């Protein structure tokens, strides 16, 4: 009762393939592989010393100061003030 034989595992595998289908299982396998690869890359990047780290803004990233300056420039209206007499 403690162990499963090869026939038990083959029957379980056959049932899983019948339920999910081979295409869905292949997609799940590739997704799992991509997640593991991403995790390994993240762990490798995290193992660098603090001196090696150089903050790099992603492409298309706008800093808050630059965004505020752009917004102020767009909203500025040049007018001439006139006093009522």
Secondary structure, DSSP 8 states (H G I E B T S, - for coil): -----HHHHHHHHHHHHHHH-HHHHHHHHHHHHHHHHHHHHHHHHHTS-TTT------TT---HHHHHHHHHHHH----------
